[in-house]
């Protein structure tokens, strides 16, 4: 989701739905994917008593994203 005002760009994303904008004909990233091996994300996952399998980059061996809509069994 992107919201534009006269002075700001607000951007939100979940999972791997990346937001980009075009600036001088170049793609500029506005968001980062929520991947389990990202340090902030993996710390949050372990704090919630879940785990990340390093070789497959999956939460509890199943979910390939660290944040998403749905997947309610991971929402504790």
C-alpha positions in Angstrom: 0.0 0.0 0.0 1.3 3.5 -0.8 -0.1 6.8 0.3 1.1 10.0 -1.2 0.8 13.5 0.3 2.3 16.7 -0.9 5.4 16.1 1.3 5.6 12.4 2.1 5.3 8.9 0.7 3.9 6.3 3.1 4.6 2.7 2.2 3.5 -0.5 3.9 4.0 -4.2 2.9 3.6 -7.7 4.2 5.4 -10.8 3.1 7.3 -10.5 -0.1 5.1 -7.9 -1.8 7.8 -5.4 -2.5 7.0 -1.7 -3.1 9.1 0.3 -5.6 8.9 3.7 -7.2 10.4 5.1 -10.4 12.9 7.9 -10.0 14.8 9.1 -13.1 13.7 5.9 -14.9 15.3 3.8 -12.1 13.5 1.5 -9.7 13.9 2.6 -6.1 13.0 0.2 -3.4 10.5 1.5 -0.8 10.2 -1.6 1.3 12.0 -4.7 2.3 10.8 -8.3 2.1 9.9 -10.0 5.4 12.3 -12.9 5.2 13.0 -15.3 8.1 16.8 -14.9 7.9 16.7 -11.1 8.3 18.2 -10.5 11.7 15.3 -8.4 13.1 12.8 -10.9 11.8 14.6 -14.0 13.1 15.0 -12.4 16.5 11.2 -11.8 16.6 10.5 -15.3 15.5 12.7 -16.9 18.2 11.2 -14.6 20.8 7.8 -16.0 19.9 9.0 -19.5 20.5 9.3 -20.5 16.8 12.4 -21.3 14.8 14.0 -20.8 11.4 15.5 -23.6 9.4 18.6 -22.0 8.0 19.1 -24.2 4.9 15.5 -23.7 3.7 14.9 -20.2 5.2 11.5 -21.3 6.5 9.7 -20.5 9.8 9.1 -23.8 11.7 10.1 -25.6 8.5 7.0 -24.4 6.6 6.4 -20.7 6.1 8.8 -18.9 3.7 7.8 -15.5 4.9 8.2 -14.0 8.4 5.1 -11.8 8.1 2.0 -12.3 6.1 -1.8 -12.1 6.2 -3.3 -15.4 7.2 -1.2 -18.4 8.4 -2.8 -18.0 11.8 -0.9 -20.8 13.5 2.2 -18.5 13.3 0.4 -15.5 14.9 1.2 -16.1 18.6 
